[in-house]
Amino acid sequence: MFSEYKGLTIFSDDFRSMGYCSKGVRSGFANHGLSYAEFISNGIDASELLAACNGNELVLKIVEAANERRRRK
């Protein structure tokens, strides 16, 4: 469903750049059954994140912004 973002790795900086604090991100990961520790160490594939969060609009905005930043580099 979110295959257009497969291969795009989301990092904690991507959340921070959108104004999210680590406490809130950690809570969100726990609520969706995702490993926060693994995320901090390695990031998370955007398609996996979106699937786990059921395409949450706020998460989608983070992914889209990260995708745009990576394309500009």
DOKE-363373 format. One line per field, with one value per residue: residue number from 0; residue in three letters; y, x, z of N, C-alpha, C, O, CB in turn. Coordinates in steps of 0.05 Angstrom, whole numbers. Glycine has a CB too. Layout:
N
num = NUM/...
residu = ala/...
n_y = Y/...
n_x = X/...
n_z = Z/...
ca_y = Y/...
ca_x = X/...
ca_z = Z/...
c_y = Y/...
c_x = X/...
c_z = Z/...
o_y = Y/...
o_x = X/...
o_z = Z/...
cb_y = Y/...
cb_x = X/...
cb_z = Z/...
# end
This chain:
73
num = 0/1/2/3/4/5/6/7/8/9/10/11/12/13/14/15/16/17/18/19/20/21/22/23/24/25/26/27/28/29/30/31/32/33/34/35/36/37/38/39/40/41/42/43/44/45/46/47/48/49/50/51/52/53/54/55/56/57/58/59/60/61/62/63/64/65/66/67/68/69/70/71/72
residu = met/phe/ser/glu/tyr/lys/gly/leu/thr/ile/phe/ser/asp/asp/phe/arg/ser/met/gly/tyr/cys/ser/lys/gly/val/arg/ser/gly/phe/ala/asn/his/gly/leu/ser/tyr/ala/glu/phe/ile/ser/asn/gly/ile/asp/ala/ser/glu/leu/leu/ala/ala/cys/asn/gly/asn/glu/leu/val/leu/lys/ile/val/glu/ala/ala/asn/glu/arg/arg/arg/arg/lys
n_y = -24/25/26/62/88/51/32/82/108/127/170/191/245/262/262/300/345/359/377/340/308/263/233/232/207/157/138/134/95/51/46/27/-21/-22/-24/21/25/-3/31/78/60/43/68/67/34/73/53/10/36/69/30/3/44/51/88/138/206/246/218/206/258/267/228/244/295/280/249/289/322/286/279/330/332
n_x = 16/39/82/111/144/181/245/260/289/269/290/305/316/283/232/242/252/202/180/169/177/223/199/144/148/169/127/87/110/109/53/40/65/118/190/224/277/304/291/318/370/375/339/276/241/203/155/143/134/90/52/47/25/-23/-26/-29/-43/-8/40/48/58/108/138/132/157/209/222/222/264/307/307/323/376
n_z = 0/14/-19/-50/-17/-1/19/34/89/153/203/272/269/228/252/292/262/247/293/333/397/430/470/456/406/421/452/412/379/413/420/370/365/350/352/389/405/364/322/337/333/279/245/208/157/114/90/122/171/159/146/195/225/201/158/182/183/204/209/155/135/158/133/79/81/95/50/10/29/22/-33/-50/-38
ca_y = 0/48/16/84/97/29/40/108/104/149/172/208/273/268/269/325/368/366/386/318/302/235/220/227/187/132/129/126/69/30/42/13/-46/-18/-22/47/21/-10/55/96/48/38/80/49/38/89/37/-5/55/77/6/-1/66/52/111/161/231/260/202/210/284/264/213/261/315/266/242/314/330/268/285/355/329
ca_x = 0/57/107/125/164/198/273/265/292/262/306/294/318/259/211/249/249/173/171/162/197/229/179/120/154/172/99/74/121/98/25/37/80/144/213/236/306/312/288/340/395/377/318/255/232/179/132/136/123/63/34/42/8/-48/-27/-34/-37/16/64/51/70/136/150/133/178/235/226/228/291/327/308/337/405
ca_z = 0/16/-32/-62/2/7/15/47/117/170/227/293/260/212/270/305/243/246/319/352/417/432/488/440/386/436/459/387/370/431/413/344/366/337/370/389/406/337/306/344/323/250/230/201/130/114/83/147/191/150/148/224/235/185/141/198/168/215/201/126/131/165/111/55/85/93/22/-4/37/10/-62/-55/-33
c_y = 25/42/39/95/75/37/67/103/129/147/191/238/281/276/296/349/377/374/365/313/272/220/213/206/159/121/120/100/47/25/27/-13/-45/-15/5/44/14/15/74/86/49/53/60/55/52/73/20/12/63/54/2/20/70/78/137/187/245/245/205/237/282/250/230/282/303/259/267/323/312/273/310/353/319
c_x = 17/84/123/147/183/227/280/266/286/278/294/295/294/236/217/246/220/162/164/185/201/209/153/124/156/144/84/84/110/68/20/54/107/166/226/267/317/311/311/366/398/357/296/247/205/154/123/123/95/43/27/23/-17/-50/-34/-25/-12/41/69/64/100/150/153/155/206/242/235/257/312/329/324/367/420
c_z = 0/2/-44/-43/11/0/27/77/133/195/247/284/242/229/283/287/240/273/339/371/419/450/472/419/399/443/434/377/387/425/388/342/352/358/368/390/379/319/312/332/293/233/224/172/130/108/107/168/183/153/177/235/218/168/156/184/178/208/171/120/137/143/86/57/83/65/6/3/23/-20/-68/-52/-57
o_y = 45/52/36/109/79/47/74/95/151/126/206/254/304/294/313/370/399/377/371/313/256/197/192/189/140/97/99/83/26/2/14/-24/-66/-4/12/60/24/19/85/102/54/52/37/78/45/78/16/4/62/58/-4/14/91/89/156/188/256/257/207/238/295/258/229/288/315/262/265/331/322/271/312/370/315
o_x = 10/105/147/165/199/233/303/246/297/281/275/278/286/220/199/237/215/138/152/208/183/202/142/107/145/139/70/68/102/60/-1/57/116/161/237/281/338/329/323/382/419/358/298/245/187/133/99/104/77/20/4/8/-31/-71/-43/-3/3/62/92/81/117/172/174/169/223/265/253/272/333/351/336/382/444
o_z = -13/10/-49/-51/29/-21/29/89/126/207/241/292/242/222/286/296/230/276/360/364/411/444/475/414/388/439/435/367/377/425/384/321/342/380/347/377/371/302/293/323/282/209/233/164/145/120/112/181/201/161/184/254/221/164/144/174/162/201/162/102/124/135/73/38/71/56/-10/-15/14/-31/-89/-61/-56
cb_y = 0/56/-4/106/109/3/39/129/94/149/181/204/277/244/247/324/360/342/405/293/314/230/239/253/194/135/152/148/70/39/70/31/-68/6/-44/63/-2/-33/69/99/20/9/93/51/10/111/19/-19/80/86/-19/-2/92/50/107/159/250/262/172/209/305/249/187/274/329/240/230/335/329/238/287/376/310
cb_x = -19/61/100/106/150/191/279/242/321/231/335/309/344/252/207/279/261/157/149/155/189/257/172/111/181/188/84/79/152/101/11/44/63/144/233/226/312/295/261/342/398/373/328/231/230/181/137/162/141/64/47/68/25/-72/-46/-21/-61/14/59/23/57/139/134/106/174/235/201/208/294/319/280/326/410
cb_z = 24/45/-53/-70/26/-8/-14/40/124/176/220/319/244/194/292/315/216/234/316/336/445/443/512/428/371/462/472/366/372/461/411/322/354/318/364/414/426/325/313/375/333/245/204/220/115/93/59/158/192/121/136/239/235/202/119/226/170/246/208/113/149/192/105/50/112/111/10/3/67/15/-73/-36/-10
# end
